[in-house]
Amino acid sequence: MTTALVGYYDYDSLRLRYRANAAPAALDAYVLYEQPGEPGKAYKDAIPSVTSFTTDWTEQTLEGDPAGGSPGGCNITGGGIQLRSSATSLVKGSMYARLVVARGNTAYEECLCCGYVYDSKPFLSVGEHADLEMSEAIAQMDVTYTQGNAAGGAVVVDIISSAGSAFEVLYGFVTNSGTNAIQIFPATSAEVRLGSVWKNVASGAATKAGFPSVLPSATASDGDGTPNLMLIVGTDELVIQQTGAGAQNDTFRISINIRVKGALPTVSKARSTNQADVTVTSGAASFAFIS
């Protein structure tokens, strides 16, 4: 336990505020405190154990009973927020939680602890303030698209995050059976490119692109401007696309691992040329957690 940032606690409300997109088995929040003149004797105030969650990322407020204590307040010595996963599986997702004291049951609140909590980091102690960070949950997608239209066309794949979520690309590889060029870049939800193209491989036979690192070898020129950190946040998206018209029956394989905060991103090929004839012929056009 750590020393509290708030040194007194005098008949005030203990509140838990959380936002979540995954439901653990339960969540518990409490503080430990000492009365003046009773050093070493601990008392405990707790929010009733939470077992039902709202997971649409809307903030929820839960309130515990007012604390005990004598006039002048008592000293908080410990406590925090603890997530408990089910007996059979871990929670894949995240929860932002704040444990606060509401002074005199008013809107004036003092924060005891706050931060993002995950299945692999299930505890925040009083006095700890965590910055926005990625979870340890890793997801993977390995999918092959085939352009079945007689006129051919380029395959465009959008990997789309969502409000309150984010993903970081750890590593990936794209292979193309035809002569299409390959581009990889971040974009807004309106498909407006953000900044420079992260990866730009010129057209050629059997083009390929690795990211975020430079390819050790390539069959076409590899214009690599990929940053070390490929982070997509909010409702932005990662675009992985062929440019130029490919031939009928050309394939486009995307193998990618990401670190996820919040919900898994969705995957769309809707902006492909002749997209109705672009089909998944191997793997699945969706992410699945692997750790």
Order of alpha helices (4+ residues) and beta strands (2+ residues): beta-beta-beta-beta-beta-beta-beta-beta-beta-beta-beta-beta-beta-beta-beta-beta-beta-beta-beta-beta-beta
